[in-house]
């Protein structure tokens, strides 16, 4: 080897070690950055015999797909569980002390106590107070349900806006990747940004991404709708500002195709949008139907009848905005929001609690105890029995269609808690799956500080060897110059 070729080799080694050091230093600086994919500096020989450093990115598309899928599932499950917990908390938590079922049991106990001593005014007042608690619990639960729906709707607005923003940013970095690929420029930073956006998008909606030969990426939703192809597709949603039992929310559209809500406690939704739709359009409305059916059953159970059988039945202890007895077994949307105790039995409103015992809440026509007998218990026993009597309920409540009010109210809690229990178990499983997917992805694409430092030492040794070579070349050149005189 001539001195000139040796010097050229040393220069190439210095250049390569500098590039290697730069890459390794960048890796070390990004230790712990979950959105950074490790680069590997690889020395290769060109067709002309020269050596150069190529930067290879530790990309793992299969693991990235697994990670985004796990992210979508976990995000949806957590969103659903949060909504179910909100509904459960409205019932008083684990003891359900604020639930209609609990207050109904107290009302029935008060009725039985009053029936045992029908002449006690204080017991009559207790029945009225407990009835007010039942009505208030139904009113409050309805407010919570509709507030949950409105909040889900508002969150959908936020999520849709965020999704459109992410897709806009995705176009920018995707174009940068395509351009870099076409010109042979290192696209690692743009690819990192693109993968980060993919993970963020997958939290909102389930995705399936594929890469084309020129580095271009196409994104579809998990149900096959195009989300991005060269240009981002439009994601649209019109907000509904106010909710009640009669209001149906608007759909979310991706490229004109409606997003489907998830199903079940172990939700089939992928991404937060599907879970929000499930809460707003499936779970909360069904729970509202159950509340409305409890309220309807109460109006029916405590209805006042004419002792002579001539006048029509009228709402008695419990009344509502409709002012009539709803059809048996037929849903009356929103009834739980307006159910109340008749002012005719509320002492603070000028009423008489003893009308619960005697009848006559709707006037003398409905008075059963015309002799004012202090031991009269016929209506009290009738009301208590009515709470345990089987009656018809609307099938849309997702419970048995024939049972007592007490059983129906308890069944409503069971329905909600079964969903929440399934959602909790599924959340634990999906979080575990996400963590395993993240660890697998990170172990293949993340920075191992020990490994990088070891590589840096190897590069340092190469640099030292090259420095020694240059020193030797310098000595030899000095000797040649001295010989030349």
ABEGO torsion letter per residue (X at the ends): XBAAAAAAAAAAAAAAAAAAAAAAAAAAAABGBAABBBBBBBBBBBAAGBBBBBBBBBBBAAAAAAAAAAAAAAAAAAAAAAAAAAAAAAAGEAAGAABAAAAAAAAAAAAAAAAABAABAAAAAAAAAAAAAAAAAAAAAAAAAAAAAAAAAAAAAAAAAAAAAAAAAAAAAAAAAAAAAAAGBBAAAAAAAAAAAAAAAAAABBBBBBBBAAGBBBBBBAAGBBABBGBBBBBBBBBBABBBAABBBBBBBBGGBBBBBBBEABBABBEAAAAAAAAAAAAAAAAAAAAAAAAAAAAAAABBBBAAGABBBBBBABBBAAGBBBBBGBBBBGAAAABBBBAAABAAAGBBAAAAAAEGAAEAAABABAAGBAABAAAAAAAAAAAABBBBBBAAAGBBABBBAAAAAAAAAAAAAAAAAAAAAAAAAAAAAAAAAAAAAAAAABBBAAAAAAAAAAAAAAAAAAAAAAAAAAAAAAAAAAAAX
